[in-house]
């Protein structure tokens, strides 16, 4: 069983944590809707309000926006209704409607956070500097939206007051910790670059890089500046490091090829609107890594209103929509990325994944194949291989992955992610020798990856081989990602396989606390309860697992367990015994 895990850079963590403060009405995302829970008194407005609430809860933001708009007509002074109306319009992708609703609300003295942010961005788009400045004044914004408003304001000031004023404004907000100041420093570096203060920009980007911050847009500017100044070797080193640490980025790969080919590299100097779009996009890119809904799409829509050619925003907007189960809308957004964009090929891969999420498997493969035939892009080949893996077409996946790995080897490249993926694929094909070789090599290349550590350790324990090593690998994975419910489950299940049911229950209960909506984890806990004689609790966990919609094969197996309990486990014994941790 392949275990899931994830990691983000310190930059993304610092920004996303800034978005985690509690706000009334919309939870953690910074919309000040103090009266959001107070419905309007007027009967007609109340009807529209209730329909809007229902539409929002049933994932129909367009209808929600329409009904909230009707409520504003009856009760425009309600900050909560106005915020919900503007939010619903943005989350549905209708920026003009959001502006119209924000103007209507603001016209009667409504100064809600999202109302102000939307109007501030619209005023900047129209060149109305004084209006934009007033709307974006930081008083009243929560931490996340304050970061957005501050970045947009700095780019507005670049035109109105000059680069020195914009830089001073940003510098006054720094904490002194580059990890916490990453968003501000990226905006500062880009503003310095736009003002042709290249030496200062290079110092800022080097400070960011040395702090561990990794942002593709920032590195693009950094590497271009290095290459344009003749330091192509340093630029390539940074680009290669990003690829190894973070993964492939289409724009950076295109830049890397241009530098390697000796082509002239142009430094990108952003307009104020382009920079302001990035000031909205950067925090939203951080937010999307920490949410399981489509709230980040609000900010991608605002960013695209400032710069319609910011195609990376369309890519992440679609990802946000997919998280909310809005695959059809995601496909429509991705279809707007032109063939000339470096994000075109990844977008075709995303469309294929969205089709897969809709159960349209044949179409998904067809789209990926067509895109690959049109542009033999390495990223698309990887995408198609992963689609095959998702469909359990392991032989096709193995063939594609092997081809990519062999092509990489000819270029002196070795990608641990592909080795891990092929290792998991070969494991599914019962080629354990090949799988183990790939997984061990991936671990050599990336010894601190909790994903690889956990998978290899779990595979050892599940097969009853190298038990002590397997347990140590899983424990090490957990030290790198202690909040992973899936790795915690691996450790608990390993102890279950060893017959140490009390220790298994300890970790499996913790895993379910971390990932309560996962069917497999609840199923595992039920098995451990059963073996410990806690049969009523076991049945409760299995019933809960069934409600969480497991795969059909797993559902049938759990239903059998509800009738007669689990099969006797094949208990194996480790070389050493671990004590039960002290409960808090």
Buried (B, 14 or more C-beta within 10 A) or exposed (E): EBBEBEBBBBBBBBBBBBBBEEBBBBBBBBBBBEBBEBBBEBEEBBBBBBBBBEBBEEEBBBBBBBBBBBBBEBBBEBBBBBBBBBBBBBBBBBBEBBBBBBEBBBEEEBBBBBBBBBBBBBBBBEEBBEBBBEBBEEEEBBBBBBBBBBBBBBBBBBBBBEBEEBBEBBEEBEEEEBBBBBBBBBBBBBBBBBBEBBEBBBEBBBBBBEBEBBBBBBBBBBBBBBBBBEBBEBBBEBBEEBBBEBEBBBBBBEBBEBBEEEEEBEBBBBBBBBBBBBBBBBBBBBBBBBBEBBBBBBBBBBBBBBBEEBBBBBBBBBBBBBBBBBBEBBBBBBEBBEEEBBBBBBBBBBBBBBBBBBEBBEBBBEBBBEBBEEEEBBBBBBBBBBBBBBBEBBEBBBEBBBEBBEEBEEEEBBBBBBBBBBBBBBBBBEBBEBBBBBBBBBBEBBEEBBBBBBBBBBBBBBBBEBBEBBBBBBBBBBEBBEEBBBBBBBBBBBBBBBBBBEBBBBBBBBBBEBBEEBBBBBBBBBBBBBBBEBEEBBBBBBBBBBEBEBEEEBBEBBEEBBEEBBEEBEEBEBEEEEEEEEEE
